[in-house]
Amino acid sequence: MKCLVTGAAGFIGSHLCEQLLADGHEVVGLDAFVPYYPRAIKEVNLTACRQHRRFMFRELDLRTDDLAPAMDGVEVVYHLAAMAGLPRSWTEFDLYEGCNVRGTFRLLEATSATKLRRFLYVSTSSVYGRYGSGDESLPTRPISPYGVTKLAGENLCRAFAEEKSLPMVVLRYFSVYGPRQRPDMGYNLFIAAILRGEPLTVFGDGLQMRGNTYVSDCVGATIAATASVPGETYNVGGGETVSVWDVLHKLEEIIGRKAIVLRQPARTGDQRSTTADTSKLGRFFGWKPHVGLTEGLSQQVAWQRTALGAGE
């Protein structure tokens, strides 16, 4: 099977490409290297894929470039490329609208000349709003511009499904973590600060609850959903829900060093609680998460010790 993965140089995208290649598929990886964080980090993410004979990389921007050559012969599209991060979406909305809405629209247009088996759109728990705990029937009430743009992408996919018979599936990811996690994400920031003996920031009261998904479990669910009936939506989550303080205590135990914590007011648009009910994935595909939070955080700590050159 020939697959296109957008956002291939990113955190989850690079892991997905590696697993698809390991499963024997041909993979076209697409990324624009939007400077949200350093390109050098993304290039390292691609190291293993670039060494594989069935991998082709194309540096293309979904917003502006001709996408037809990248679509040649593609049977399945995994659309992960997006501008992520809640706080920045309030101040740079044009960037989020361009990447997440216009980019998605142009990719959908490019699929019109291709007979796809599936188009998998990666969305987010942020579409549910402040309280994102439950199954896929929860109302979608995003409270950040980021969440709004991701929900707009979902609706574009549904429009193409209705009017152009696009065989689309929507996946809503919940708090994915693990090796290669983006440097702006909470666990990466926490681990780096503790390893270096530097202060870290907790926003709000620290009682925000998150359902955590280890990256290999996320990838497994994404690939499983390729076999889904078109038109379905699935939550993708790890099932282990903890507060910010719980995570910090686990990291202190794993690293063997106390965190130096600074407090700041809650961030605008931040979710209060997210817990994915993934029973639908389980019913349809027998999928379940395998990596617990302690094991997963230990893997991320080990990676950051090496990748960031942090000492004991």
MOLINNOR-V99079 format. One record per helix or strand of 3 or more residues. SS is the DSSP state (~ for helix, > for strand). FROM is the first residue (numbers start at 0). TO is the last residue. If there is no record, write none. Layout:
SS_FROM_TO + SS_FROM_TO
//
This chain:
>_1_5 + ~_10_21 + >_25_30 + ~_38_44 + ~_46_49 + >_54_58 + ~_67_70 + >_75_78 + ~_85_90 + ~_92_112 + >_117_123 + ~_124_127 + >_130_133 + ~_144_163 + >_167_172 + ~_185_195 + >_198_202 + >_208_213 + ~_214_226 + >_232_235 + >_239_242 + ~_243_254 + >_259_263 + >_272_275 + ~_278_284 + ~_292_306
//
